[in-house]
Amino acid sequence: MSKLEVRHLSVNYAGRDGRSTLALSDVNLALDPGDFVVALGASGCGKTTLLSCIAGFLQPSQGEIILDDKRVVGPGAERGVVFQKHALMPWLNVVENVEFGLRMRGVSRPERRAIALDKLRTVGLEKFANAPVYQISGGMQQRVGLARALASDPEVMLMDEPLGALDALTREQLQELILALWWKTHKMFFFITHSVEEALFLATELIVMTPSPGRIRHRYTVDFGRRFIECGNARSVKSDPAFISLREDILALIQSAPGATEPIPAAA
């Protein structure tokens, strides 16, 4: 049995007029430590709904999610979430934001401060520990969000398009940081993106979802992230003919899916 299992998951949203919308239909997924699963697809395919169910923010209409042989029924410290927008608290400085979850769990101030500073070192922001969050860049704010999610030492990192609002250079830098964190921690990662290139670069397993309702249409096992860990050269990995060919195949697959009406970027 895998550490995290999504079993026959469906989500049905009730409408005001008595009609309902089937957002997810019979989704099955399994993750073990060291897996980096990326969900890719057009808007409306249920990616964020799936992540919200795994996080415990949303209860499924059918099916279940099992983590460590226990059913997920709500949020928990064993699942760290990084949002599309950093969701930091502007009245707290950088280190206080990283400490926040530990503070809510009753961890003593010296212990939570030590953990927070360690995670800030991990993401390269130890020098900004006392800075107000509104004085640091968008990329740095997302690093703070990463550090905050890591502070509780979760088994699963859930990431909902965390790089979507960043410029291209910062986005690539954070992709590399996320892969380094994944390799170092050996945690399970579930990551949502609209970028085919980003998905291929990060994933060990890439799932392509189709809309109306959201289903997993195709699964790809890839190793480009591991190749980057070995060589440290993202440009070399992304310019590999195998990478480019698969990127174009997946892009064509998504754009040909029933209900797909928006363009999907090949690259971020």
N, C-alpha and C positions, 0 to 999 in steps of 0.2 A: 504493500500500500504506500502511495506517495504521501509526503508530509502534508501537502495541500491538495484537496480534490474538490472540483466543482462538478456536481453530479446532476445531470438532467435539469439544468437551471432554466426557468422561464420567469419572465416578469411581465405582468399585464397592468397597464396604467388605466385607471377608470377615468372616463371623460365626463364632463358636466351634462352632456345631453343623453347620458345613458350608454353611450358607445364606449368601447375600450380600445386601447392601443397595445398590441403585443410587441413590446420592446425587445425582448429576448425570447428565443424558443429553443429549448432542449440543448443547452450549451454544456459541453463536457470538457474538462481541462484538468491536468494534473501537473504539479510542480514538486520537485525535490530540491534539497539544498544545492546551490550552484547553478540552478536553471535561471535563465533570463528570457522570459516569455514576453514578446512584444505583440500587441494587438493593433492591427492596421485596418483601415477601412474608411469609407465616406461617412460624413455626418449622418446620424440617424441609424447607424448599424449597431448601437448598443454598447460601444466600448466603455464609456464612462458608467453606464448602468451596471455593467459587469464588475468594474472596479469598485463601485459603491457597494455592491453586494458582498464582495470579498472583504471590504473594509468594515462591513457591519453597519453601514449607514442606511442601507435599504434591505428590507426583507423580501425574498423572492416569492412569487406567487406559487411556484412549484419547484421541486428539487431542493437541494441542500448544498452547503459548503462545509467541508470537514477539514480542520487543521489540528494536527496532533491527536487524531482520533476523537476530537470533540467538535460538535456542531457550532458553527459561527452564528451567534444570535445578536451580536452587537459589536461596537468598537472594542478594541483591546490593544494593550501595549505591545503585543506580539506582532502587530501589523502597523508599520510606519507608513504614513501617507505624505507625499509631496504633491502639492496642487499646482495647477497651471499658473495661477497667480500665487505669489509667495505666501499670502495669508499671515504675514507677520503682524505683531502688535506694535503700532507706532509709538506707544507710550513707554515701551521697553527698549533697552539697548540690545545690541547683538547678542551678548552672552546671556542676558536675561531671557531673550526669546528662545534660545537653545535650551535653557534650563526649565522652561515653562511646564512641559509635561511631567518632568521629574518633580517639580514643586507641587503639582496637583496630586501626585502620588504620595506625597509626604516624605520625600527623600530630604535628608538634612542639607542645610545650605553648603557646608564645606564639601560634602560628597557630590552634590549636584553641580557645584561650581567646577570641581575637578573634572567631572565627566564632560561638562559643556566645553571647557577649554581644550580638552583632548580632542573632541569632535571638531572644534574649530581649527585645530592644527591639522586634522585629517583633510579638511577641505581648503586649507591654506589661508585662513582668515584670523589666525590668532592675534595678529597685530591690530585687528579692528574690534576686539572683544567689547570695548567700552563705547564704541561709536553708536550714535542713534541710527536706527535702520533707514530713516529717510535720507540720510547723508551718503549712503553707499549705492552703488550702481545696481541695475536690475540683475545682472549676472551674479553679483555678490549677494544680493538678497536671496536668489535661488540657492546659492551655496549655504546660506544660513538655514534655509528650509531643509536642505539635505542634512545638515548637522543636527537640526532639531529632530528629524525623523530617526537619525541614527542614535541619538542620545539614549533612547529607551532600549537599545540593542534588540530590535525586533527580528523575528525570524523571516518576515516577508516585508519587502519594500514595494509599496504601491505608488506608482508615479503617473499622474494624469496630465499628459502633455506639458511637462514641466519646463520645456525649452522653447515652446512655441512662440513666445513673445520676445525672444532674444535676437540680437543681430547675428549674422552668419558666423563671424569669427568667435564670438562668445559662445554660441551654440556648439560649435565644434570643440572648443576647449572643455565645455561641461560634459559633452559626450565622452571625451577621453577620461575626465575625472570620474564619471559614473562607472565606466568600465573598470577603472583602477580600484574603485571601492568594491565593486562586485567581485573582482578577482581576489582582493584582500580579505573580504569578509565571508565569502562563500555563502552569502544569503540567497534566498529566493527573491527574484525581481519580477514584477509584473508592470509593464510600461506601455503607455498609450501614446501614439503619435499619428500624425497625418503624413509624415514624410517617409517615403519608401526607402530612401537612402539611409536615413537615421535608423529605421527599423532593421534593415539588413546589417548595419554596422554594429548594432548593440546585441542583437538577439542570439540566443542559442536555439530557440524555437520561435518562429514567426507565424502568427495566425492571421489569416485574412478573413474579415467578417463582412457579411452582406446585410443590407438594410431591409426593413419592412417584411418580416421581423428580423432582428439580429440573430444571425447564425454563423457558425464557423464554417466557411466554405472550403478553405485550403489550409494546410499546415506545411511549413518548411523547416527542416532542420539545417541550421547554418553555423558556420564557425569563424566568421570574419572578425568578430570581437576577440576571439582567442588569438587570431593571427595578429591583431593589433597589439595585444599584450606581449606577444613574442617579439615583434619587430619594432614597436613604438612609433610606427610611421603610418598615420591615418591616410595620407594622400596615396601612399603606395597600395594600401588595402582597397581604398575606394576607386582606384583607377585600374584595378585588376580586371581583365576581360570577363572573368567569371562573375564578378560582382556586378559589372555593368549589364551583362546579359540577363542575369536574374532580376536585377532592378527593373529592366524594361519589360520582362515577362510579367512581373507582379503588377506593375503599373497598368499594363494592358488588361490584366485579369480584373483589377478593381474597376477600371473604367467601363468594362463590358458587363459588369454585374447588374442584374435587374434592380432598378430603383436608384442607381448611382447617378446623380445629376450634377455633382460639383467636380471640378478638376482636382486631382490629387497630385501634390508636388512630388516629382522624382527625388529632388534634393531639398534640403531645408534652405 
